[in-house]
Amino acid sequence: MAQDEVVSLFTELAAVPSPPGDERAVADLVVAYMRDLGLDVSEDDAGSRIGSNTGNLFARIEATDGGTPLFFCAHLDTVPPQAGIDPVVEDGVIRNAAGTILGADNKAAVAVMLEGARRILSENRPHGGVELLFTPMEEV
């Protein structure tokens, strides 16, 4: 994936409001992306126990080589935006044209994790296993 495509993935995720407790729309994008990569994605019932419409999302890329498995975790929620979210790229910088939060905390990590998984799979890179966890309600 070229840098422009990674930026496109990040801005797509960032454009979706996901305040604590209302992460479903961004979670659905993440699940669809991982399933498009051929990954099985599970979701637990944490959301219903903590006041969110989304549980923890988990996917595993099985090891293809020796080594230690890697575990990555990012949260899907952001602080609540005070206006719309309109990500734009200007002079190589991504910002919110609407003047409120961008949501890079933590959607930048979400985008990087998804891109890393895509590259491992598409380039058949040998690895000791990769586990991906995406959580709700970190901002509270």
A tleap script that builds the chain and sets N, CA, C and O, in Angstrom:
source leaprc.protein.ff14SB
mol = sequence {
  NMET ALA GLN ASP GLU VAL VAL SER LEU PHE
  THR GLU LEU ALA ALA VAL PRO SER PRO PRO
  GLY ASP GLU ARG ALA VAL ALA ASP LEU VAL
  VAL ALA TYR MET ARG ASP LEU GLY LEU ASP
  VAL SER GLU ASP ASP ALA GLY SER ARG ILE
  GLY SER ASN THR GLY ASN LEU PHE ALA ARG
  ILE GLU ALA THR ASP GLY GLY THR PRO LEU
  PHE PHE CYS ALA HIE LEU ASP THR VAL PRO
  PRO GLN ALA GLY ILE ASP PRO VAL VAL GLU
  ASP GLY VAL ILE ARG ASN ALA ALA GLY THR
  ILE LEU GLY ALA ASP ASN LYS ALA ALA VAL
  ALA VAL MET LEU GLU GLY ALA ARG ARG ILE
  LEU SER GLU ASN ARG PRO HIE GLY GLY VAL
  GLU LEU LEU PHE THR PRO MET GLU GLU CVAL
}
set mol.1.N position { 0.861 -1.174 0.000 }
set mol.1.CA position { 0.000 0.000 0.000 }
set mol.1.C position { 0.901 1.229 0.000 }
set mol.1.O position { 1.784 1.351 0.849 }
set mol.2.N position { 0.691 2.111 -0.918 }
set mol.2.CA position { 1.477 3.337 -0.985 }
set mol.2.C position { 1.090 4.269 0.157 }
set mol.2.O position { 0.032 4.127 0.770 }
set mol.3.N position { 1.974 5.222 0.425 }
set mol.3.CA position { 1.719 6.178 1.502 }
set mol.3.C position { 0.362 6.845 1.328 }
set mol.3.O position { -0.357 7.038 2.308 }
set mol.4.N position { 0.001 7.200 0.104 }
set mol.4.CA position { -1.291 7.842 -0.132 }
set mol.4.C position { -2.443 6.946 0.300 }
set mol.4.O position { -3.455 7.435 0.803 }
set mol.5.N position { -2.295 5.629 0.106 }
set mol.5.CA position { -3.359 4.713 0.501 }
set mol.5.C position { -3.450 4.575 2.018 }
set mol.5.O position { -4.546 4.415 2.556 }
set mol.6.N position { -2.325 4.633 2.710 }
set mol.6.CA position { -2.341 4.600 4.168 }
set mol.6.C position { -3.017 5.858 4.696 }
set mol.6.O position { -3.823 5.797 5.624 }
set mol.7.N position { -2.686 6.991 4.102 }
set mol.7.CA position { -3.331 8.251 4.487 }
set mol.7.C position { -4.829 8.160 4.224 }
set mol.7.O position { -5.632 8.622 5.035 }
set mol.8.N position { -5.208 7.569 3.098 }
set mol.8.CA position { -6.618 7.402 2.770 }
set mol.8.C position { -7.327 6.529 3.806 }
set mol.8.O position { -8.439 6.848 4.228 }
set mol.9.N position { -6.692 5.436 4.216 }
set mol.9.CA position { -7.266 4.571 5.252 }
set mol.9.C position { -7.428 5.341 6.551 }
set mol.9.O position { -8.486 5.283 7.178 }
set mol.10.N position { -6.383 6.069 6.965 }
set mol.10.CA position { -6.468 6.836 8.203 }
set mol.10.C position { -7.587 7.878 8.120 }
set mol.10.O position { -8.388 7.994 9.047 }
set mol.11.N position { -7.651 8.633 7.026 }
set mol.11.CA position { -8.671 9.690 6.944 }
set mol.11.C position { -10.075 9.100 6.890 }
set mol.11.O position { -11.022 9.701 7.399 }
set mol.12.N position { -10.216 7.917 6.273 }
set mol.12.CA position { -11.523 7.248 6.288 }
set mol.12.C position { -11.930 6.902 7.714 }
set mol.12.O position { -13.072 7.135 8.109 }
set mol.13.N position { -11.000 6.346 8.488 }
set mol.13.CA position { -11.293 6.012 9.884 }
set mol.13.C position { -11.548 7.260 10.706 }
set mol.13.O position { -12.483 7.302 11.506 }
set mol.14.N position { -10.715 8.283 10.509 }
set mol.14.CA position { -10.829 9.506 11.298 }
set mol.14.C position { -12.145 10.230 11.041 }
set mol.14.O position { -12.670 10.885 11.941 }
set mol.15.N position { -12.682 10.124 9.836 }
set mol.15.CA position { -13.917 10.829 9.485 }
set mol.15.C position { -15.146 10.270 10.196 }
set mol.15.O position { -16.201 10.904 10.211 }
set mol.16.N position { -15.009 9.087 10.782 }
set mol.16.CA position { -16.141 8.449 11.449 }
set mol.16.C position { -16.100 8.788 12.935 }
set mol.16.O position { -15.189 8.352 13.639 }
set mol.17.N position { -17.069 9.556 13.423 }
set mol.17.CA position { -17.087 9.862 14.856 }
set mol.17.C position { -17.194 8.574 15.666 }
set mol.17.O position { -17.981 7.688 15.333 }
set mol.18.N position { -16.407 8.476 16.723 }
set mol.18.CA position { -16.456 7.283 17.578 }
set mol.18.C position { -16.178 7.667 19.021 }
set mol.18.O position { -15.187 7.226 19.603 }
set mol.19.N position { -17.056 8.496 19.610 }
set mol.19.CA position { -16.865 8.837 21.015 }
set mol.19.C position { -17.038 7.590 21.894 }
set mol.19.O position { -17.634 6.607 21.456 }
set mol.20.N position { -16.531 7.626 23.105 }
set mol.20.CA position { -16.654 6.464 23.992 }
set mol.20.C position { -18.103 5.989 24.089 }
set mol.20.O position { -19.020 6.769 24.343 }
set mol.21.N position { -18.274 4.698 23.880 }
set mol.21.CA position { -19.592 4.087 23.957 }
set mol.21.C position { -20.293 3.989 22.619 }
set mol.21.O position { -21.278 3.261 22.492 }
set mol.22.N position { -19.809 4.703 21.621 }
set mol.22.CA position { -20.440 4.696 20.298 }
set mol.22.C position { -19.392 4.447 19.214 }
set mol.22.O position { -19.230 5.251 18.296 }
set mol.23.N position { -18.688 3.326 19.332 }
set mol.23.CA position { -17.602 2.975 18.414 }
set mol.23.C position { -18.053 2.061 17.277 }
set mol.23.O position { -17.234 1.664 16.448 }
set mol.24.N position { -19.349 1.718 17.223 }
set mol.24.CA position { -19.819 0.685 16.288 }
set mol.24.C position { -19.455 0.961 14.837 }
set mol.24.O position { -18.986 0.057 14.145 }
set mol.25.N position { -19.658 2.188 14.354 }
set mol.25.CA position { -19.419 2.473 12.932 }
set mol.25.C position { -17.953 2.255 12.558 }
set mol.25.O position { -17.664 1.666 11.516 }
set mol.26.N position { -17.035 2.717 13.389 }
set mol.26.CA position { -15.615 2.525 13.079 }
set mol.26.C position { -15.226 1.057 13.289 }
set mol.26.O position { -14.383 0.530 12.563 }
set mol.27.N position { -15.828 0.407 14.266 }
set mol.27.CA position { -15.557 -1.016 14.481 }
set mol.27.C position { -15.974 -1.822 13.257 }
set mol.27.O position { -15.271 -2.748 12.851 }
set mol.28.N position { -17.114 -1.474 12.672 }
set mol.28.CA position { -17.573 -2.191 11.481 }
set mol.28.C position { -16.598 -2.012 10.316 }
set mol.28.O position { -16.380 -2.951 9.549 }
set mol.29.N position { -16.007 -0.821 10.172 }
set mol.29.CA position { -14.995 -0.607 9.131 }
set mol.29.C position { -13.766 -1.473 9.377 }
set mol.29.O position { -13.230 -2.076 8.448 }
set mol.30.N position { -13.322 -1.534 10.626 }
set mol.30.CA position { -12.140 -2.326 10.981 }
set mol.30.C position { -12.410 -3.810 10.737 }
set mol.30.O position { -11.569 -4.511 10.174 }
set mol.31.N position { -13.567 -4.282 11.155 }
set mol.31.CA position { -13.921 -5.694 10.935 }
set mol.31.C position { -13.955 -6.000 9.446 }
set mol.31.O position { -13.409 -7.017 9.017 }
set mol.32.N position { -14.581 -5.148 8.651 }
set mol.32.CA position { -14.661 -5.379 7.201 }
set mol.32.C position { -13.270 -5.411 6.575 }
set mol.32.O position { -12.997 -6.245 5.712 }
set mol.33.N position { -12.397 -4.515 7.003 }
set mol.33.CA position { -11.032 -4.470 6.463 }
set mol.33.C position { -10.300 -5.775 6.773 }
set mol.33.O position { -9.673 -6.368 5.894 }
set mol.34.N position { -10.385 -6.217 8.030 }
set mol.34.CA position { -9.680 -7.445 8.414 }
set mol.34.C position { -10.265 -8.661 7.706 }
set mol.34.O position { -9.523 -9.554 7.297 }
set mol.35.N position { -11.570 -8.705 7.559 }
set mol.35.CA position { -12.187 -9.840 6.853 }
set mol.35.C position { -11.801 -9.835 5.382 }
set mol.35.O position { -11.627 -10.895 4.781 }
set mol.36.N position { -11.665 -8.634 4.792 }
set mol.36.CA position { -11.193 -8.548 3.402 }
set mol.36.C position { -9.776 -9.100 3.262 }
set mol.36.O position { -9.389 -9.560 2.188 }
set mol.37.N position { -9.005 -9.054 4.350 }
set mol.37.CA position { -7.658 -9.637 4.353 }
set mol.37.C position { -7.702 -11.146 4.556 }
set mol.37.O position { -6.676 -11.820 4.455 }
set mol.38.N position { -8.877 -11.671 4.840 }
set mol.38.CA position { -9.024 -13.105 5.063 }
set mol.38.C position { -8.895 -13.506 6.515 }
set mol.38.O position { -8.767 -14.692 6.822 }
set mol.39.N position { -8.926 -12.535 7.416 }
set mol.39.CA position { -8.781 -12.830 8.839 }
set mol.39.C position { -10.132 -13.131 9.472 }
set mol.39.O position { -11.147 -12.543 9.100 }
set mol.40.N position { -10.134 -14.053 10.432 }
set mol.40.CA position { -11.305 -14.274 11.265 }
set mol.40.C position { -11.266 -13.244 12.378 }
set mol.40.O position { -10.232 -13.057 13.019 }
set mol.41.N position { -12.370 -12.585 12.605 }
set mol.41.CA position { -12.447 -11.551 13.633 }
set mol.41.C position { -13.505 -11.963 14.640 }
set mol.41.O position { -14.621 -12.332 14.275 }
set mol.42.N position { -13.139 -11.896 15.904 }
set mol.42.CA position { -14.124 -12.183 16.944 }
set mol.42.C position { -14.378 -10.912 17.745 }
set mol.42.O position { -13.522 -10.034 17.852 }
set mol.43.N position { -15.564 -10.844 18.295 }
set mol.43.CA position { -15.934 -9.720 19.160 }
set mol.43.C position { -16.547 -10.276 20.425 }
set mol.43.O position { -17.460 -11.101 20.378 }
set mol.44.N position { -16.038 -9.819 21.560 }
set mol.44.CA position { -16.571 -10.310 22.826 }
set mol.44.C position { -17.738 -9.437 23.286 }
set mol.44.O position { -18.167 -8.527 22.576 }
set mol.45.N position { -18.241 -9.728 24.481 }
set mol.45.CA position { -19.398 -9.004 25.006 }
set mol.45.C position { -19.013 -7.863 25.946 }
set mol.45.O position { -19.851 -7.395 26.717 }
set mol.46.N position { -17.770 -7.412 25.895 }
set mol.46.CA position { -17.323 -6.338 26.801 }
set mol.46.C position { -18.172 -5.085 26.643 }
set mol.46.O position { -18.455 -4.400 27.626 }
set mol.47.N position { -18.582 -4.778 25.407 }
set mol.47.CA position { -19.352 -3.562 25.187 }
set mol.47.C position { -20.599 -3.494 26.045 }
set mol.47.O position { -20.872 -2.469 26.669 }
set mol.48.N position { -21.350 -4.567 26.081 }
set mol.48.CA position { -22.588 -4.567 26.867 }
set mol.48.C position { -22.315 -4.473 28.365 }
set mol.48.O position { -23.178 -4.038 29.129 }
set mol.49.N position { -21.133 -4.875 28.782 }
set mol.49.CA position { -20.793 -4.815 30.205 }
set mol.49.C position { -20.207 -3.479 30.632 }
set mol.49.O position { -20.163 -3.173 31.823 }
set mol.50.N position { -19.747 -2.662 29.650 }
set mol.50.CA position { -19.111 -1.389 30.020 }
set mol.50.C position { -19.827 -0.168 29.431 }
set mol.50.O position { -19.341 0.956 29.555 }
set mol.51.N position { -20.969 -0.387 28.797 }
set mol.51.CA position { -21.742 0.741 28.288 }
set mol.51.C position { -21.369 1.181 26.881 }
set mol.51.O position { -21.536 2.350 26.530 }
set mol.52.N position { -20.868 0.261 26.079 }
set mol.52.CA position { -20.513 0.573 24.697 }
set mol.52.C position { -21.343 -0.287 23.749 }
set mol.52.O position { -21.842 -1.348 24.124 }
set mol.53.N position { -21.481 0.191 22.514 }
set mol.53.CA position { -22.169 -0.607 21.507 }
set mol.53.C position { -21.193 -1.511 20.751 }
set mol.53.O position { -21.550 -2.105 19.734 }
set mol.54.N position { -19.958 -1.612 21.256 }
set mol.54.CA position { -18.914 -2.412 20.615 }
set mol.54.C position { -18.110 -3.158 21.673 }
set mol.54.O position { -17.764 -2.598 22.713 }
set mol.55.N position { -17.820 -4.411 21.400 }
set mol.55.CA position { -16.929 -5.164 22.278 }
set mol.55.C position { -15.499 -5.070 21.783 }
set mol.55.O position { -15.197 -4.321 20.854 }
set mol.56.N position { -14.631 -5.828 22.407 }
set mol.56.CA position { -13.248 -5.927 21.946 }
set mol.56.C position { -13.210 -6.755 20.670 }
set mol.56.O position { -13.851 -7.802 20.585 }
set mol.57.N position { -12.460 -6.287 19.681 }
set mol.57.CA position { -12.279 -7.017 18.429 }
set mol.57.C position { -10.915 -7.683 18.447 }
set mol.57.O position { -9.922 -7.058 18.821 }
set mol.58.N position { -10.860 -8.948 18.046 }
set mol.58.CA position { -9.608 -9.691 18.085 }
set mol.58.C position { -9.427 -10.473 16.795 }
set mol.58.O position { -10.360 -11.108 16.302 }
set mol.59.N position { -8.218 -10.419 16.256 }
set mol.59.CA position { -7.871 -11.222 15.081 }
set mol.59.C position { -6.444 -11.728 15.244 }
set mol.59.O position { -5.609 -11.082 15.877 }
set mol.60.N position { -6.182 -12.878 14.669 }
set mol.60.CA position { -4.859 -13.499 14.766 }
set mol.60.C position { -4.375 -13.882 13.376 }
set mol.60.O position { -5.119 -14.430 12.563 }
set mol.61.N position { -3.104 -13.575 13.127 }
set mol.61.CA position { -2.437 -14.061 11.922 }
set mol.61.C position { -1.522 -15.184 12.396 }
set mol.61.O position { -0.572 -14.954 13.144 }
set mol.62.N position { -1.819 -16.385 11.956 }
set mol.62.CA position { -1.060 -17.547 12.423 }
set mol.62.C position { 0.392 -17.480 11.970 }
set mol.62.O position { 0.688 -17.001 10.875 }
set mol.63.N position { 1.287 -17.959 12.815 }
set mol.63.CA position { 2.725 -17.943 12.545 }
set mol.63.C position { 3.059 -18.719 11.283 }
set mol.63.O position { 2.441 -19.738 10.975 }
set mol.64.N position { 4.044 -18.218 10.567 }
set mol.64.CA position { 4.549 -18.920 9.388 }
set mol.64.C position { 6.004 -19.331 9.571 }
set mol.64.O position { 6.573 -20.019 8.723 }
set mol.65.N position { 6.600 -18.908 10.679 }
set mol.65.CA position { 8.014 -19.139 10.923 }
set mol.65.C position { 8.202 -19.155 12.440 }
set mol.65.O position { 7.284 -18.818 13.188 }
set mol.66.N position { 9.369 -19.539 12.879 }
set mol.66.CA position { 9.657 -19.499 14.301 }
set mol.66.C position { 9.699 -18.061 14.796 }
set mol.66.O position { 9.618 -17.116 14.011 }
set mol.67.N position { 9.821 -17.918 16.066 }
set mol.67.CA position { 9.914 -16.580 16.637 }
set mol.67.C position { 8.820 -16.327 17.651 }
set mol.67.O position { 7.966 -17.178 17.899 }
set mol.68.N position { 8.862 -15.172 18.216 }
set mol.68.CA position { 7.914 -14.784 19.240 }
set mol.68.C position { 6.728 -14.064 18.611 }
set mol.68.O position { 6.912 -13.149 17.809 }
set mol.69.N position { 5.513 -14.471 18.970 }
set mol.69.CA position { 4.349 -13.757 18.453 }
set mol.69.C position { 4.352 -12.300 18.920 }
set mol.69.O position { 4.846 -11.985 20.003 }
set mol.70.N position { 3.802 -11.431 18.100 }
set mol.70.CA position { 3.673 -10.022 18.445 }
set mol.70.C position { 2.211 -9.718 18.720 }
set mol.70.O position { 1.319 -10.238 18.050 }
set mol.71.N position { 1.974 -8.865 19.721 }
set mol.71.CA position { 0.626 -8.464 20.110 }
set mol.71.C position { 0.525 -6.953 19.983 }
set mol.71.O position { 1.356 -6.223 20.523 }
set mol.72.N position { -0.498 -6.479 19.267 }
set mol.72.CA position { -0.721 -5.046 19.109 }
set mol.72.C position { -2.130 -4.707 19.576 }
set mol.72.O position { -3.066 -5.480 19.370 }
set mol.73.N position { -2.271 -3.549 20.206 }
set mol.73.CA position { -3.563 -3.124 20.728 }
set mol.73.C position { -3.751 -1.637 20.467 }
set mol.73.O position { -2.818 -0.850 20.630 }
set mol.74.N position { -4.954 -1.255 20.064 }
set mol.74.CA position { -5.314 0.150 19.892 }
set mol.74.C position { -6.783 0.301 20.273 }
set mol.74.O position { -7.558 -0.652 20.201 }
set mol.75.N position { -7.148 1.503 20.674 }
set mol.75.CA position { -8.556 1.734 21.002 }
set mol.75.C position { -9.260 2.436 19.854 }
set mol.75.O position { -8.656 3.200 19.102 }
set mol.76.N position { -10.556 2.156 19.738 }
set mol.76.CA position { -11.360 2.663 18.639 }
set mol.76.C position { -12.025 4.003 18.934 }
set mol.76.O position { -12.429 4.712 18.012 }
set mol.77.N position { -12.142 4.352 20.213 }
set mol.77.CA position { -12.833 5.588 20.550 }
set mol.77.C position { -11.893 6.782 20.550 }
set mol.77.O position { -10.675 6.641 20.660 }
set mol.78.N position { -12.488 7.954 20.423 }
set mol.78.CA position { -11.761 9.217 20.521 }
set mol.78.C position { -12.486 10.095 21.533 }
set mol.78.O position { -13.598 9.776 21.956 }
set mol.79.N position { -11.863 11.185 21.915 }
set mol.79.CA position { -12.612 12.152 22.718 }
set mol.79.C position { -13.777 12.626 21.866 }
set mol.79.O position { -13.674 12.641 20.640 }
set mol.80.N position { -14.883 13.014 22.489 }
set mol.80.CA position { -16.040 13.443 21.691 }
set mol.80.C position { -15.718 14.701 20.870 }
set mol.80.O position { -15.205 15.682 21.410 }
set mol.81.N position { -16.017 14.669 19.578 }
set mol.81.CA position { -15.790 15.864 18.757 }
set mol.81.C position { -16.806 16.945 19.109 }
set mol.81.O position { -17.946 16.640 19.459 }
set mol.82.N position { -16.399 18.192 19.018 }
set mol.82.CA position { -17.291 19.311 19.295 }
set mol.82.C position { -17.934 19.855 18.023 }
set mol.82.O position { -18.777 20.749 18.089 }
set mol.83.N position { -17.548 19.330 16.885 }
set mol.83.CA position { -18.108 19.690 15.584 }
set mol.83.C position { -17.880 18.502 14.663 }
set mol.83.O position { -17.492 17.428 15.121 }
set mol.84.N position { -18.116 18.683 13.378 }
set mol.84.CA position { -17.903 17.615 12.420 }
set mol.84.C position { -16.437 17.256 12.282 }
set mol.84.O position { -15.561 17.981 12.753 }
set mol.85.N position { -16.182 16.139 11.637 }
set mol.85.CA position { -14.804 15.720 11.384 }
set mol.85.C position { -14.629 15.655 9.876 }
set mol.85.O position { -15.274 14.856 9.196 }
set mol.86.N position { -13.750 16.505 9.365 }
set mol.86.CA position { -13.496 16.608 7.932 }
set mol.86.C position { -11.988 16.569 7.695 }
set mol.86.O position { -11.359 17.611 7.507 }
set mol.87.N position { -11.399 15.349 7.705 }
set mol.87.CA position { -9.947 15.250 7.525 }
set mol.87.C position { -9.504 15.749 6.152 }
set mol.87.O position { -10.084 15.386 5.128 }
set mol.88.N position { -8.473 16.582 6.149 }
set mol.88.CA position { -7.878 17.080 4.904 }
set mol.88.C position { -6.364 16.970 5.029 }
set mol.88.O position { -5.808 17.016 6.126 }
set mol.89.N position { -5.720 16.826 3.890 }
set mol.89.CA position { -4.259 16.779 3.843 }
set mol.89.C position { -3.793 18.056 3.154 }
set mol.89.O position { -4.147 18.324 2.006 }
set mol.90.N position { -2.989 18.841 3.879 }
set mol.90.CA position { -2.448 20.087 3.333 }
set mol.90.C position { -0.956 20.128 3.606 }
set mol.90.O position { -0.529 20.047 4.758 }
set mol.91.N position { -0.177 20.250 2.571 }
set mol.91.CA position { 1.288 20.301 2.687 }
set mol.91.C position { 1.827 19.119 3.485 }
set mol.91.O position { 2.751 19.267 4.285 }
set mol.92.N position { 1.242 17.950 3.259 }
set mol.92.CA position { 1.713 16.742 3.921 }
set mol.92.C position { 1.249 16.578 5.360 }
set mol.92.O position { 1.682 15.652 6.046 }
set mol.93.N position { 0.376 17.461 5.825 }
set mol.93.CA position { -0.130 17.404 7.202 }
set mol.93.C position { -1.624 17.106 7.159 }
set mol.93.O position { -2.365 17.719 6.391 }
set mol.94.N position { -2.056 16.170 7.980 }
set mol.94.CA position { -3.473 15.844 8.075 }
set mol.94.C position { -4.059 16.638 9.236 }
set mol.94.O position { -3.529 16.617 10.346 }
set mol.95.N position { -5.148 17.332 8.969 }
set mol.95.CA position { -5.821 18.086 10.022 }
set mol.95.C position { -7.322 18.009 9.795 }
set mol.95.O position { -7.770 17.507 8.764 }
set mol.96.N position { -8.094 18.498 10.742 }
set mol.96.CA position { -9.537 18.519 10.626 }
set mol.96.C position { -9.974 19.902 10.167 }
set mol.96.O position { -9.821 20.879 10.899 }
set mol.97.N position { -10.510 19.988 8.974 }
set mol.97.CA position { -10.973 21.267 8.428 }
set mol.97.C position { -12.140 21.837 9.231 }
set mol.97.O position { -12.423 23.031 9.143 }
set mol.98.N position { -12.819 20.998 10.010 }
set mol.98.CA position { -13.961 21.456 10.798 }
set mol.98.C position { -13.534 22.084 12.121 }
set mol.98.O position { -14.374 22.588 12.865 }
set mol.99.N position { -12.244 22.058 12.418 }
set mol.99.CA position { -11.747 22.760 13.597 }
set mol.99.C position { -11.925 22.065 14.928 }
set mol.99.O position { -11.762 22.701 15.969 }
set mol.100.N position { -12.247 20.809 14.937 }
set mol.100.CA position { -12.342 20.066 16.197 }
set mol.100.C position { -11.298 18.950 16.169 }
set mol.100.O position { -10.315 19.045 15.434 }
set mol.101.N position { -11.495 17.919 16.944 }
set mol.101.CA position { -10.513 16.833 17.016 }
set mol.101.C position { -10.339 16.154 15.667 }
set mol.101.O position { -11.245 16.181 14.834 }
set mol.102.N position { -9.193 15.553 15.452 }
set mol.102.CA position { -8.953 14.736 14.271 }
set mol.102.C position { -9.195 13.264 14.598 }
set mol.102.O position { -9.685 12.511 13.757 }
set mol.103.N position { -8.854 12.861 15.804 }
set mol.103.CA position { -9.021 11.467 16.188 }
set mol.103.C position { -7.800 10.622 15.939 }
set mol.103.O position { -7.889 9.394 15.910 }
set mol.104.N position { -6.639 11.271 15.754 }
set mol.104.CA position { -5.409 10.508 15.542 }
set mol.104.C position { -5.093 9.651 16.753 }
set mol.104.O position { -4.439 8.616 16.619 }
set mol.105.N position { -5.540 10.057 17.930 }
set mol.105.CA position { -5.471 9.250 19.143 }
set mol.105.C position { -6.792 8.485 19.222 }
set mol.105.O position { -7.747 8.978 19.822 }
set mol.106.N position { -6.861 7.374 18.669 }
set mol.106.CA position { -5.860 6.373 18.439 }
set mol.106.C position { -6.024 5.748 17.062 }
set mol.106.O position { -5.535 4.649 16.801 }
set mol.107.N position { -6.719 6.466 16.184 }
set mol.107.CA position { -6.987 5.904 14.856 }
set mol.107.C position { -5.732 5.834 14.000 }
set mol.107.O position { -5.696 5.082 13.026 }
set mol.108.N position { -4.701 6.604 14.343 }
set mol.108.CA position { -3.425 6.451 13.644 }
set mol.108.C position { -2.871 5.054 13.918 }
set mol.108.O position { -2.373 4.393 13.006 }
set mol.109.N position { -2.954 4.608 15.154 }
set mol.109.CA position { -2.477 3.262 15.492 }
set mol.109.C position { -3.340 2.197 14.829 }
set mol.109.O position { -2.820 1.177 14.376 }
set mol.110.N position { -4.646 2.417 14.766 }
set mol.110.CA position { -5.540 1.461 14.108 }
set mol.110.C position { -5.125 1.302 12.643 }
set mol.110.O position { -5.001 0.183 12.146 }
set mol.111.N position { -4.909 2.433 11.955 }
set mol.111.CA position { -4.516 2.384 10.543 }
set mol.111.C position { -3.180 1.670 10.361 }
set mol.111.O position { -3.029 0.881 9.428 }
set mol.112.N position { -2.217 1.932 11.230 }
set mol.112.CA position { -0.903 1.296 11.126 }
set mol.112.C position { -1.019 -0.212 11.366 }
set mol.112.O position { -0.386 -0.999 10.663 }
set mol.113.N position { -1.811 -0.613 12.339 }
set mol.113.CA position { -1.989 -2.040 12.597 }
set mol.113.C position { -2.615 -2.747 11.394 }
set mol.113.O position { -2.179 -3.832 11.009 }
set mol.114.N position { -3.631 -2.133 10.807 }
set mol.114.CA position { -4.282 -2.730 9.641 }
set mol.114.C position { -3.329 -2.802 8.455 }
set mol.114.O position { -3.289 -3.809 7.748 }
set mol.115.N position { -2.561 -1.734 8.235 }
set mol.115.CA position { -1.581 -1.736 7.142 }
set mol.115.C position { -0.503 -2.787 7.379 }
set mol.115.O position { -0.097 -3.477 6.444 }
set mol.116.N position { -0.039 -2.913 8.607 }
set mol.116.CA position { 0.959 -3.936 8.920 }
set mol.116.C position { 0.439 -5.332 8.633 }
set mol.116.O position { 1.144 -6.160 8.056 }
set mol.117.N position { -0.800 -5.591 9.038 }
set mol.117.CA position { -1.402 -6.900 8.763 }
set mol.117.C position { -1.523 -7.136 7.263 }
set mol.117.O position { -1.229 -8.229 6.779 }
set mol.118.N position { -1.951 -6.123 6.532 }
set mol.118.CA position { -2.090 -6.261 5.081 }
set mol.118.C position { -0.762 -6.604 4.429 }
set mol.118.O position { -0.697 -7.477 3.564 }
set mol.119.N position { 0.299 -5.916 4.844 }
set mol.119.CA position { 1.618 -6.155 4.238 }
set mol.119.C position { 2.153 -7.541 4.577 }
set mol.119.O position { 2.703 -8.220 3.710 }
set mol.120.N position { 2.000 -7.961 5.816 }
set mol.120.CA position { 2.453 -9.299 6.210 }
set mol.120.C position { 1.799 -10.350 5.320 }
set mol.120.O position { 2.457 -11.266 4.829 }
set mol.121.N position { 0.497 -10.199 5.124 }
set mol.121.CA position { -0.238 -11.191 4.344 }
set mol.121.C position { 0.030 -11.072 2.850 }
set mol.121.O position { 0.252 -12.086 2.187 }
set mol.122.N position { 0.015 -9.874 2.312 }
set mol.122.CA position { 0.157 -9.720 0.853 }
set mol.122.C position { 1.575 -9.999 0.376 }
set mol.122.O position { 1.779 -10.415 -0.764 }
set mol.123.N position { 2.557 -9.770 1.249 }
set mol.123.CA position { 3.954 -9.994 0.870 }
set mol.123.C position { 4.486 -11.324 1.382 }
set mol.123.O position { 5.670 -11.626 1.233 }
set mol.124.N position { 3.603 -12.122 1.990 }
set mol.124.CA position { 3.985 -13.424 2.533 }
set mol.124.C position { 5.228 -13.343 3.409 }
set mol.124.O position { 6.135 -14.167 3.290 }
set mol.125.N position { 5.265 -12.365 4.271 }
set mol.125.CA position { 6.426 -12.188 5.150 }
set mol.125.C position { 6.433 -13.252 6.251 }
set mol.125.O position { 5.407 -13.478 6.892 }
set mol.126.N position { 7.557 -13.895 6.473 }
set mol.126.CA position { 7.633 -14.879 7.558 }
set mol.126.C position { 7.523 -14.169 8.913 }
set mol.126.O position { 8.076 -13.087 9.112 }
set mol.127.N position { 6.802 -14.799 9.830 }
set mol.127.CA position { 6.612 -14.182 11.156 }
set mol.127.C position { 6.224 -15.246 12.172 }
set mol.127.O position { 5.787 -16.341 11.820 }
set mol.128.N position { 6.392 -14.898 13.418 }
set mol.128.CA position { 6.094 -15.800 14.520 }
set mol.128.C position { 4.671 -15.691 15.033 }
set mol.128.O position { 4.356 -16.216 16.101 }
set mol.129.N position { 3.807 -15.014 14.285 }
set mol.129.CA position { 2.411 -14.831 14.689 }
set mol.129.C position { 2.154 -13.389 15.093 }
set mol.129.O position { 3.007 -12.731 15.688 }
set mol.130.N position { 0.976 -12.918 14.762 }
set mol.130.CA position { 0.584 -11.546 15.083 }
set mol.130.C position { -0.841 -11.579 15.620 }
set mol.130.O position { -1.720 -12.215 15.039 }
set mol.131.N position { -1.059 -10.888 16.733 }
set mol.131.CA position { -2.389 -10.767 17.305 }
set mol.131.C position { -2.764 -9.291 17.342 }
set mol.131.O position { -1.964 -8.443 17.737 }
set mol.132.N position { -3.998 -8.998 16.923 }
set mol.132.CA position { -4.490 -7.630 16.859 }
set mol.132.C position { -5.715 -7.493 17.751 }
set mol.132.O position { -6.652 -8.285 17.652 }
set mol.133.N position { -5.710 -6.493 18.620 }
set mol.133.CA position { -6.824 -6.236 19.521 }
set mol.133.C position { -7.235 -4.780 19.398 }
set mol.133.O position { -6.396 -3.882 19.468 }
set mol.134.N position { -8.537 -4.547 19.213 }
set mol.134.CA position { -9.088 -3.201 19.130 }
set mol.134.C position { -10.160 -3.068 20.214 }
set mol.134.O position { -11.089 -3.873 20.274 }
set mol.135.N position { -10.030 -2.065 21.059 }
set mol.135.CA position { -10.866 -1.948 22.242 }
set mol.135.C position { -11.744 -0.696 22.219 }
set mol.135.O position { -11.397 0.287 21.566 }
set mol.136.N position { -12.872 -0.722 22.922 }
set mol.136.CA position { -13.721 0.461 23.090 }
set mol.136.C position { -13.414 1.170 24.407 }
set mol.136.O position { -12.745 0.623 25.284 }
set mol.137.N position { -13.909 2.383 24.524 }
set mol.137.CA position { -14.010 3.125 25.790 }
set mol.137.C position { -12.707 3.438 26.504 }
set mol.137.O position { -12.712 3.573 27.728 }
set mol.138.N position { -11.598 3.558 25.801 }
set mol.138.CA position { -10.338 3.899 26.466 }
set mol.138.C position { -10.352 5.331 26.967 }
set mol.138.O position { -9.759 5.628 28.004 }
set mol.139.N position { -11.018 6.218 26.250 }
set mol.139.CA position { -10.967 7.642 26.583 }
set mol.139.C position { -11.678 7.986 27.891 }
set mol.139.O position { -11.578 9.118 28.363 }
set mol.140.N position { -12.389 7.034 28.481 }
set mol.140.CA position { -13.019 7.275 29.779 }
set mol.140.C position { -12.222 6.594 30.866 }
set mol.140.O position { -12.585 6.675 32.039 }
savepdb mol mol.pdb
quit
